[in-house]
Amino acid sequence: MRLYYSPTSPYVRKVTVLLRETGQFADVELVSGSGNPVDPGTAPLEANPLGKVPALERPDGPALYDSRVICQFLDARAGDGAGAGLYPQGARLWDTLTVEATGDGILDAALLMIYEVRIRPEELRYAPWVEGQWAKVERALDALETRWMAHLEGPLDAGQIAVGCALGYLDFRHDARGWRTGRPHLAAWYAGFAARPSMQATRPV
């Protein structure tokens, strides 16, 4: 399999953390490819017409894209097809998917803030829009702190990986915003999660 990636993409990080956690990292060849909404650059357009990474080429079907799709595929593939259980069976699955969506939503808003500064000309930037994105992030963080800590502290799953990568991205791109303030439980959980070998091996630089 070939995984199109950018070393600073938090969505790619979700996939590479899962690959390491499930013992499949050696099964994938990493291929550099990146772009942005106004310049596709080296993005894998043939693999993903949306021009985004990650995209996963596989030998027995069309390329897969969107980190959630790829993560579910790799989870099912792990253990010679027995699955790794990072998308659990039963009622916990819906919590896992919701926590994963919360992590991805944090990433979506945080990335749009970066695009506003890096891509939009300065005279066209709209500060209230940026702050609106950060408000989404803060609401999601508050929900994790007050509603989802029991889940985050449970058995490892894809939701935890998504949230861990989202918080790592906030540290990487928005550290000055101080997301830990007022969220001691989430901050403590992340300190432990970030120490996992899979997270240490995939830290953006």
LUMKE-272239 format. One record per atom (N, C-alpha, C): atom name; residue in three letters; x, y, z. Coordinates in steps of 0.1 Angstrom, whole numbers, plus 5000, padded with zeros to 4 digits. Example, Ala and Ser with C-alpha at 12.3 -4.5 7.8 and 13.67 -1.06 7.14 Angstrom:
<lumfis>
atom/res/x/y/z
N/Ala/5132/4943/5078 $
CA/Ala/5123/4955/5078 $
C/Ala/5132/4967/5078 $
N/Ser/5128/4978/5071 $
CA/Ser/5137/4989/5071 $
C/Ser/5129/5000/5079 $
</lumfis>
This chain:
<lumfis>
atom/res/x/y/z
N/Met/5008/4988/5000 $
CA/Met/5000/5000/5000 $
C/Met/5009/5012/5000 $
N/Arg/5004/5023/4994 $
CA/Arg/5011/5036/4994 $
C/Arg/5002/5047/5001 $
N/Leu/5008/5053/5010 $
CA/Leu/5001/5064/5018 $
C/Leu/5006/5077/5014 $
N/Tyr/4998/5086/5007 $
CA/Tyr/5002/5099/5004 $
C/Tyr/5000/5108/5017 $
N/Tyr/5011/5115/5020 $
CA/Tyr/5011/5122/5033 $
C/Tyr/5018/5135/5032 $
N/Ser/5016/5143/5042 $
CA/Ser/5024/5155/5046 $
C/Ser/5028/5153/5060 $
N/Pro/5041/5156/5063 $
CA/Pro/5046/5153/5077 $
C/Pro/5039/5162/5088 $
N/Thr/5033/5173/5084 $
CA/Thr/5027/5182/5093 $
C/Thr/5012/5181/5094 $
N/Ser/5006/5172/5085 $
CA/Ser/4991/5171/5085 $
C/Ser/4986/5163/5097 $
N/Pro/4978/5169/5105 $
CA/Pro/4972/5161/5116 $
C/Pro/4963/5150/5112 $
N/Tyr/4957/5151/5100 $
CA/Tyr/4949/5140/5095 $
C/Tyr/4957/5128/5091 $
N/Val/4969/5131/5085 $
CA/Val/4978/5120/5082 $
C/Val/4983/5114/5096 $
N/Arg/4986/5123/5105 $
CA/Arg/4991/5117/5118 $
C/Arg/4981/5107/5124 $
N/Lys/4968/5110/5123 $
CA/Lys/4958/5100/5128 $
C/Lys/4961/5086/5122 $
N/Val/4963/5086/5109 $
CA/Val/4965/5073/5102 $
C/Val/4978/5067/5106 $
N/Thr/4989/5075/5107 $
CA/Thr/5002/5069/5110 $
C/Thr/5002/5064/5125 $
N/Val/4996/5071/5134 $
CA/Val/4995/5066/5148 $
C/Val/4987/5053/5148 $
N/Leu/4976/5052/5141 $
CA/Leu/4969/5040/5140 $
C/Leu/4977/5028/5134 $
N/Leu/4984/5032/5124 $
CA/Leu/4993/5021/5118 $
C/Leu/5003/5016/5128 $
N/Arg/5009/5025/5135 $
CA/Arg/5019/5020/5145 $
C/Arg/5012/5013/5157 $
N/Glu/5001/5017/5161 $
CA/Glu/4994/5011/5172 $
C/Glu/4989/4997/5168 $
N/Thr/4987/4994/5155 $
CA/Thr/4982/4981/5151 $
C/Thr/4992/4973/5144 $
N/Gly/5005/4977/5144 $
CA/Gly/5016/4969/5139 $
C/Gly/5016/4969/5123 $
N/Gln/5010/4979/5117 $
CA/Gln/5010/4978/5102 $
C/Gln/5018/4989/5095 $
N/Phe/5026/4996/5103 $
CA/Phe/5034/5007/5097 $
C/Phe/5043/5002/5086 $
N/Ala/5049/4990/5087 $
CA/Ala/5058/4985/5077 $
C/Ala/5051/4981/5064 $
N/Asp/5038/4980/5065 $
CA/Asp/5030/4976/5053 $
C/Asp/5027/4987/5043 $
N/Val/5031/4999/5047 $
CA/Val/5028/5011/5039 $
C/Val/5040/5018/5035 $
N/Glu/5041/5022/5022 $
CA/Glu/5051/5031/5017 $
C/Glu/5046/5045/5017 $
N/Leu/5054/5054/5023 $
CA/Leu/5050/5068/5024 $
C/Leu/5054/5076/5012 $
N/Val/5045/5083/5006 $
CA/Val/5047/5091/4994 $
C/Val/5043/5106/4997 $
N/Ser/5053/5115/4996 $
CA/Ser/5050/5129/4999 $
C/Ser/5041/5135/4989 $
N/Gly/5031/5143/4994 $
CA/Gly/5022/5150/4986 $
C/Gly/5014/5160/4994 $
N/Ser/5014/5172/4989 $
CA/Ser/5006/5182/4997 $
C/Ser/5002/5194/4988 $
N/Gly/4992/5201/4993 $
CA/Gly/4988/5213/4986 $
C/Gly/4978/5221/4995 $
N/Asn/4971/5230/4989 $
CA/Asn/4962/5238/4997 $
C/Asn/4950/5241/4988 $
N/Pro/4939/5247/4994 $
CA/Pro/4927/5249/4985 $
C/Pro/4929/5257/4973 $
N/Val/4939/5266/4972 $
CA/Val/4941/5274/4960 $
C/Val/4953/5269/4951 $
N/Asp/4961/5260/4956 $
CA/Asp/4972/5254/4949 $
C/Asp/4974/5240/4953 $
N/Pro/4970/5231/4944 $
CA/Pro/4971/5216/4947 $
C/Pro/4985/5211/4949 $
N/Gly/4995/5219/4944 $
CA/Gly/5008/5215/4946 $
C/Gly/5011/5201/4941 $
N/Thr/5016/5193/4950 $
CA/Thr/5019/5178/4947 $
C/Thr/5008/5169/4953 $
N/Ala/4997/5175/4956 $
CA/Ala/4986/5166/4962 $
C/Ala/4982/5155/4952 $
N/Pro/4979/5143/4958 $
CA/Pro/4976/5131/4949 $
C/Pro/4963/5132/4943 $
N/Leu/4961/5140/4932 $
CA/Leu/4948/5142/4926 $
C/Leu/4943/5130/4920 $
N/Glu/4951/5121/4915 $
CA/Glu/4946/5109/4909 $
C/Glu/4941/5099/4919 $
N/Ala/4947/5099/4931 $
CA/Ala/4942/5091/4942 $
C/Ala/4930/5097/4949 $
N/Asn/4930/5110/4951 $
CA/Asn/4920/5117/4957 $
C/Asn/4916/5130/4950 $
N/Pro/4905/5130/4943 $
CA/Pro/4901/5141/4934 $
C/Pro/4899/5154/4943 $
N/Leu/4897/5153/4956 $
CA/Leu/4896/5164/4965 $
C/Leu/4909/5171/4967 $
N/Gly/4920/5165/4963 $
CA/Gly/4933/5171/4965 $
C/Gly/4938/5171/4979 $
N/Lys/4935/5162/4988 $
CA/Lys/4938/5162/5002 $
C/Lys/4946/5149/5005 $
N/Val/4954/5151/5016 $
CA/Val/4960/5139/5022 $
C/Val/4954/5137/5036 $
N/Pro/4954/5125/5040 $
CA/Pro/4959/5113/5035 $
C/Pro/4951/5107/5024 $
N/Ala/4957/5099/5015 $
CA/Ala/4951/5091/5006 $
C/Ala/4959/5078/5005 $
N/Leu/4951/5067/5005 $
CA/Leu/4958/5053/5006 $
C/Leu/4955/5045/4994 $
N/Glu/4965/5043/4986 $
CA/Glu/4964/5033/4975 $
C/Glu/4966/5019/4980 $
N/Arg/4957/5011/4975 $
CA/Arg/4957/4997/4979 $
C/Arg/4957/4988/4966 $
N/Pro/4962/4976/4967 $
CA/Pro/4964/4968/4955 $
C/Pro/4951/4962/4950 $
N/Asp/4940/4962/4958 $
CA/Asp/4928/4955/4954 $
C/Asp/4916/4963/4953 $
N/Gly/4918/4976/4950 $
CA/Gly/4906/4985/4949 $
C/Gly/4910/4999/4947 $
N/Pro/4901/5008/4945 $
CA/Pro/4904/5022/4943 $
C/Pro/4910/5028/4956 $
N/Ala/4917/5039/4954 $
CA/Ala/4924/5045/4966 $
C/Ala/4913/5050/4976 $
N/Leu/4916/5049/4988 $
CA/Leu/4907/5054/4999 $
C/Leu/4912/5068/5003 $
N/Tyr/4903/5076/5007 $
CA/Tyr/4907/5089/5012 $
C/Tyr/4896/5094/5023 $
N/Asp/4901/5104/5030 $
CA/Asp/4895/5109/5043 $
C/Asp/4901/5100/5054 $
N/Ser/4906/5106/5064 $
CA/Ser/4913/5099/5075 $
C/Ser/4904/5089/5082 $
N/Arg/4891/5093/5083 $
CA/Arg/4882/5084/5090 $
C/Arg/4880/5071/5082 $
N/Val/4878/5072/5069 $
CA/Val/4877/5060/5061 $
C/Val/4889/5052/5061 $
N/Ile/4901/5058/5060 $
CA/Ile/4913/5050/5060 $
C/Ile/4915/5043/5074 $
N/Cys/4913/5051/5084 $
CA/Cys/4915/5045/5098 $
C/Cys/4905/5033/5100 $
N/Gln/4893/5033/5095 $
CA/Gln/4884/5022/5097 $
C/Gln/4889/5010/5088 $
N/Phe/4894/5013/5076 $
CA/Phe/4899/5002/5068 $
C/Phe/4911/4996/5074 $
N/Leu/4920/5003/5079 $
CA/Leu/4932/4998/5085 $
C/Leu/4929/4990/5098 $
N/Asp/4919/4995/5106 $
CA/Asp/4915/4988/5118 $
C/Asp/4910/4975/5114 $
N/Ala/4901/4974/5104 $
CA/Ala/4895/4961/5100 $
C/Ala/4906/4952/5094 $
N/Arg/4916/4957/5088 $
CA/Arg/4927/4949/5082 $
C/Arg/4936/4943/5092 $
N/Ala/4938/4949/5103 $
CA/Ala/4948/4945/5113 $
C/Ala/4945/4931/5118 $
N/Gly/4956/4925/5123 $
CA/Gly/4954/4911/5128 $
C/Gly/4950/4901/5118 $
N/Asp/4956/4903/5106 $
CA/Asp/4952/4894/5095 $
C/Asp/4937/4893/5092 $
N/Gly/4931/4905/5093 $
CA/Gly/4917/4906/5090 $
C/Gly/4908/4904/5102 $
N/Ala/4914/4901/5114 $
CA/Ala/4906/4899/5126 $
C/Ala/4902/4913/5132 $
N/Gly/4909/4923/5128 $
CA/Gly/4906/4937/5133 $
C/Gly/4913/4940/5146 $
N/Ala/4915/4953/5148 $
CA/Ala/4923/4957/5160 $
C/Ala/4913/4962/5171 $
N/Gly/4901/4964/5168 $
CA/Gly/4891/4968/5178 $
C/Gly/4891/4983/5182 $
N/Leu/4898/4991/5174 $
CA/Leu/4898/5005/5177 $
C/Leu/4885/5012/5173 $
N/Tyr/4877/5005/5165 $
CA/Tyr/4863/5009/5163 $
C/Tyr/4855/4997/5170 $
N/Pro/4852/4998/5182 $
CA/Pro/4846/4987/5190 $
C/Pro/4832/4984/5186 $
N/Gln/4828/4972/5189 $
CA/Gln/4814/4967/5187 $
C/Gln/4805/4972/5197 $
N/Gly/4792/4972/5194 $
CA/Gly/4782/4975/5204 $
C/Gly/4780/4990/5206 $
N/Ala/4774/4994/5217 $
CA/Ala/4771/5008/5220 $
C/Ala/4783/5017/5220 $
N/Arg/4794/5012/5225 $
CA/Arg/4806/5021/5226 $
C/Arg/4810/5026/5212 $
N/Leu/4807/5019/5201 $
CA/Leu/4811/5024/5188 $
C/Leu/4806/5038/5185 $
N/Trp/4793/5041/5189 $
CA/Trp/4787/5054/5187 $
C/Trp/4794/5065/5194 $
N/Asp/4799/5062/5207 $
CA/Asp/4807/5071/5214 $
C/Asp/4820/5074/5208 $
N/Thr/4826/5063/5203 $
CA/Thr/4839/5064/5196 $
C/Thr/4838/5072/5184 $
N/Leu/4828/5070/5176 $
CA/Leu/4827/5078/5164 $
C/Leu/4824/5093/5167 $
N/Thr/4816/5096/5178 $
CA/Thr/4814/5109/5181 $
C/Thr/4826/5116/5187 $
N/Val/4834/5109/5195 $
CA/Val/4846/5115/5200 $
C/Val/4856/5117/5188 $
N/Glu/4857/5108/5178 $
CA/Glu/4865/5110/5167 $
C/Glu/4860/5122/5159 $
N/Ala/4847/5124/5157 $
CA/Ala/4842/5135/5150 $
C/Ala/4845/5148/5157 $
N/Thr/4845/5148/5170 $
CA/Thr/4849/5160/5178 $
C/Thr/4863/5163/5176 $
N/Gly/4872/5154/5176 $
CA/Gly/4886/5156/5173 $
C/Gly/4888/5162/5159 $
N/Asp/4882/5156/5150 $
CA/Asp/4883/5160/5136 $
C/Asp/4877/5174/5134 $
N/Gly/4866/5177/5141 $
CA/Gly/4861/5191/5141 $
C/Gly/4870/5201/5146 $
N/Ile/4877/5198/5157 $
CA/Ile/4887/5207/5162 $
C/Ile/4898/5209/5151 $
N/Leu/4902/5199/5145 $
CA/Leu/4912/5200/5134 $
C/Leu/4907/5209/5122 $
N/Asp/4895/5207/5118 $
CA/Asp/4889/5214/5107 $
C/Asp/4889/5229/5110 $
N/Ala/4885/5233/5122 $
CA/Ala/4885/5247/5126 $
C/Ala/4899/5253/5127 $
N/Ala/4907/5245/5134 $
CA/Ala/4921/5250/5136 $
C/Ala/4929/5252/5123 $
N/Leu/4926/5243/5113 $
CA/Leu/4933/5244/5100 $
C/Leu/4927/5256/5092 $
N/Leu/4914/5258/5093 $
CA/Leu/4908/5270/5086 $
C/Leu/4914/5283/5092 $
N/Met/4918/5284/5104 $
CA/Met/4924/5295/5110 $
C/Met/4938/5297/5103 $
N/Ile/4945/5287/5101 $
CA/Ile/4958/5288/5095 $
C/Ile/4957/5292/5080 $
N/Tyr/4947/5286/5073 $
CA/Tyr/4945/5290/5059 $
C/Tyr/4942/5305/5058 $
N/Glu/4934/5310/5068 $
CA/Glu/4930/5324/5067 $
C/Glu/4943/5333/5068 $
N/Val/4953/5329/5075 $
CA/Val/4965/5338/5077 $
C/Val/4975/5335/5065 $
N/Arg/4976/5323/5061 $
CA/Arg/4986/5319/5052 $
C/Arg/4982/5321/5037 $
N/Ile/4969/5320/5034 $
CA/Ile/4965/5320/5020 $
C/Ile/4957/5333/5017 $
N/Arg/4949/5337/5025 $
CA/Arg/4941/5349/5022 $
C/Arg/4949/5362/5023 $
N/Pro/4949/5371/5013 $
CA/Pro/4956/5383/5014 $
C/Pro/4953/5391/5027 $
N/Glu/4963/5398/5032 $
CA/Glu/4961/5404/5045 $
C/Glu/4949/5414/5045 $
N/Glu/4947/5421/5034 $
CA/Glu/4936/5431/5034 $
C/Glu/4922/5424/5033 $
N/Leu/4922/5412/5031 $
CA/Leu/4909/5405/5030 $
C/Leu/4906/5396/5042 $
N/Arg/4915/5395/5051 $
CA/Arg/4913/5387/5063 $
C/Arg/4902/5393/5072 $
N/Tyr/4895/5383/5078 $
CA/Tyr/4883/5388/5086 $
C/Tyr/4885/5382/5100 $
N/Ala/4889/5390/5110 $
CA/Ala/4892/5385/5123 $
C/Ala/4881/5379/5130 $
N/Pro/4868/5384/5129 $
CA/Pro/4857/5377/5136 $
C/Pro/4855/5363/5131 $
N/Trp/4858/5360/5118 $
CA/Trp/4857/5347/5113 $
C/Trp/4867/5337/5119 $
N/Val/4879/5342/5121 $
CA/Val/4890/5335/5128 $
C/Val/4885/5331/5142 $
N/Glu/4880/5342/5149 $
CA/Glu/4876/5339/5163 $
C/Glu/4864/5330/5163 $
N/Gly/4856/5330/5153 $
CA/Gly/4845/5321/5153 $
C/Gly/4849/5307/5152 $
N/Gln/4860/5304/5144 $
CA/Gln/4866/5291/5143 $
C/Gln/4871/5287/5157 $
N/Trp/4878/5296/5163 $
CA/Trp/4884/5293/5176 $
C/Trp/4873/5290/5187 $
N/Ala/4862/5297/5185 $
CA/Ala/4850/5294/5194 $
C/Ala/4845/5280/5193 $
N/Lys/4846/5275/5180 $
CA/Lys/4842/5260/5178 $
C/Lys/4852/5251/5186 $
N/Val/4865/5255/5184 $
CA/Val/4875/5247/5191 $
C/Val/4872/5246/5206 $
N/Glu/4870/5258/5212 $
CA/Glu/4868/5259/5226 $
C/Glu/4856/5251/5231 $
N/Arg/4845/5252/5223 $
CA/Arg/4833/5245/5227 $
C/Arg/4836/5230/5227 $
N/Ala/4843/5225/5217 $
CA/Ala/4846/5211/5216 $
C/Ala/4855/5207/5227 $
N/Leu/4865/5215/5231 $
CA/Leu/4874/5212/5242 $
C/Leu/4866/5211/5255 $
N/Asp/4857/5220/5257 $
CA/Asp/4849/5220/5269 $
C/Asp/4840/5207/5269 $
N/Ala/4835/5203/5258 $
CA/Ala/4827/5191/5258 $
C/Ala/4836/5179/5262 $
N/Leu/4848/5178/5256 $
CA/Leu/4857/5168/5260 $
C/Leu/4860/5168/5275 $
N/Glu/4862/5179/5280 $
CA/Glu/4865/5181/5295 $
C/Glu/4854/5177/5304 $
N/Thr/4842/5180/5300 $
CA/Thr/4830/5178/5308 $
C/Thr/4822/5165/5305 $
N/Arg/4823/5160/5293 $
CA/Arg/4814/5150/5289 $
C/Arg/4821/5137/5285 $
N/Trp/4833/5138/5280 $
CA/Trp/4839/5126/5274 $
C/Trp/4852/5121/5281 $
N/Met/4855/5125/5293 $
CA/Met/4867/5121/5299 $
C/Met/4867/5106/5303 $
N/Ala/4855/5101/5307 $
CA/Ala/4854/5086/5310 $
C/Ala/4858/5078/5297 $
N/His/4853/5083/5286 $
CA/His/4856/5076/5273 $
C/His/4871/5077/5270 $
N/Leu/4876/5089/5271 $
CA/Leu/4891/5091/5268 $
C/Leu/4900/5083/5277 $
N/Glu/4895/5080/5289 $
CA/Glu/4903/5073/5299 $
C/Glu/4901/5058/5298 $
N/Gly/4892/5053/5289 $
CA/Gly/4890/5039/5287 $
C/Gly/4899/5033/5277 $
N/Pro/4896/5021/5272 $
CA/Pro/4905/5014/5263 $
C/Pro/4908/5022/5250 $
N/Leu/4920/5020/5245 $
CA/Leu/4924/5028/5233 $
C/Leu/4914/5026/5222 $
N/Asp/4910/5037/5215 $
CA/Asp/4902/5035/5203 $
C/Asp/4905/5047/5194 $
N/Ala/4898/5047/5183 $
CA/Ala/4901/5057/5172 $
C/Ala/4897/5071/5177 $
N/Gly/4887/5072/5186 $
CA/Gly/4883/5085/5191 $
C/Gly/4894/5092/5199 $
N/Gln/4901/5084/5207 $
CA/Gln/4912/5089/5214 $
C/Gln/4924/5093/5205 $
N/Ile/4926/5085/5195 $
CA/Ile/4937/5089/5185 $
C/Ile/4933/5102/5179 $
N/Ala/4921/5104/5175 $
CA/Ala/4917/5117/5168 $
C/Ala/4919/5129/5178 $
N/Val/4914/5127/5190 $
CA/Val/4916/5138/5200 $
C/Val/4930/5141/5203 $
N/Gly/4938/5130/5205 $
CA/Gly/4952/5132/5207 $
C/Gly/4959/5140/5196 $
N/Cys/4956/5136/5184 $
CA/Cys/4962/5143/5172 $
C/Cys/4957/5158/5171 $
N/Ala/4945/5160/5175 $
CA/Ala/4939/5174/5175 $
C/Ala/4946/5182/5185 $
N/Leu/4948/5177/5197 $
CA/Leu/4954/5185/5207 $
C/Leu/4969/5188/5204 $
N/Gly/4975/5178/5198 $
CA/Gly/4989/5180/5193 $
C/Gly/4990/5191/5183 $
N/Tyr/4980/5191/5174 $
CA/Tyr/4980/5202/5164 $
C/Tyr/4978/5216/5170 $
N/Leu/4969/5216/5180 $
CA/Leu/4968/5229/5187 $
C/Leu/4981/5234/5193 $
N/Asp/4988/5224/5199 $
CA/Asp/5002/5228/5204 $
C/Asp/5011/5232/5193 $
N/Phe/5010/5226/5182 $
CA/Phe/5019/5228/5171 $
C/Phe/5016/5242/5164 $
N/Arg/5004/5245/5162 $
CA/Arg/5000/5257/5154 $
C/Arg/4993/5268/5162 $
N/His/4988/5265/5173 $
CA/His/4980/5275/5181 $
C/His/4984/5275/5196 $
N/Asp/4996/5272/5199 $
CA/Asp/5001/5271/5213 $
C/Asp/4998/5284/5221 $
N/Ala/4999/5295/5215 $
CA/Ala/4996/5308/5222 $
C/Ala/4982/5309/5227 $
N/Arg/4973/5302/5222 $
CA/Arg/4959/5302/5226 $
C/Arg/4957/5296/5240 $
N/Gly/4966/5287/5244 $
CA/Gly/4965/5281/5257 $
C/Gly/4953/5273/5259 $
N/Trp/4951/5262/5251 $
CA/Trp/4939/5254/5252 $
C/Trp/4938/5247/5265 $
N/Arg/4949/5245/5273 $
CA/Arg/4948/5238/5285 $
C/Arg/4941/5246/5297 $
N/Thr/4941/5259/5296 $
CA/Thr/4935/5267/5306 $
C/Thr/4921/5263/5309 $
N/Gly/4918/5260/5322 $
CA/Gly/4904/5257/5326 $
C/Gly/4900/5243/5322 $
N/Arg/4910/5234/5317 $
CA/Arg/4906/5221/5313 $
C/Arg/4917/5211/5319 $
N/Pro/4918/5210/5332 $
CA/Pro/4928/5202/5338 $
C/Pro/4928/5187/5335 $
N/His/4916/5182/5334 $
CA/His/4914/5168/5332 $
C/His/4919/5164/5318 $
N/Leu/4915/5172/5308 $
CA/Leu/4919/5170/5294 $
C/Leu/4934/5172/5293 $
N/Ala/4939/5182/5299 $
CA/Ala/4954/5184/5298 $
C/Ala/4961/5173/5304 $
N/Ala/4957/5167/5315 $
CA/Ala/4964/5156/5322 $
C/Ala/4963/5143/5313 $
N/Trp/4951/5141/5307 $
CA/Trp/4949/5130/5298 $
C/Trp/4959/5131/5287 $
N/Tyr/4960/5143/5281 $
CA/Tyr/4968/5144/5269 $
C/Tyr/4983/5142/5272 $
N/Ala/4987/5147/5284 $
CA/Ala/5001/5145/5288 $
C/Ala/5005/5130/5287 $
N/Gly/4996/5122/5292 $
CA/Gly/4998/5107/5292 $
C/Gly/4997/5102/5278 $
N/Phe/4987/5106/5270 $
CA/Phe/4985/5100/5257 $
C/Phe/4997/5104/5248 $
N/Ala/5001/5117/5249 $
CA/Ala/5012/5122/5240 $
C/Ala/5025/5114/5243 $
N/Ala/5026/5107/5254 $
CA/Ala/5039/5100/5257 $
C/Ala/5039/5086/5250 $
N/Arg/5028/5082/5244 $
CA/Arg/5028/5069/5238 $
C/Arg/5038/5069/5226 $
N/Pro/5045/5058/5224 $
CA/Pro/5055/5057/5214 $
C/Pro/5050/5061/5200 $
N/Ser/5037/5057/5197 $
CA/Ser/5031/5061/5184 $
C/Ser/5030/5076/5182 $
N/Met/5027/5083/5193 $
CA/Met/5026/5097/5193 $
C/Met/5040/5104/5192 $
N/Gln/5049/5099/5199 $
CA/Gln/5062/5104/5199 $
C/Gln/5069/5103/5185 $
N/Ala/5066/5091/5179 $
CA/Ala/5072/5089/5166 $
C/Ala/5066/5097/5155 $
N/Thr/5054/5103/5157 $
CA/Thr/5047/5111/5146 $
C/Thr/5046/5125/5150 $
N/Arg/5054/5130/5159 $
CA/Arg/5053/5145/5163 $
C/Arg/5057/5153/5151 $
N/Pro/5049/5163/5147 $
CA/Pro/5052/5173/5136 $
C/Pro/5064/5182/5141 $
N/Val/5072/5185/5131 $
CA/Val/5084/5193/5134 $
C/Val/5085/5204/5123 $
</lumfis>
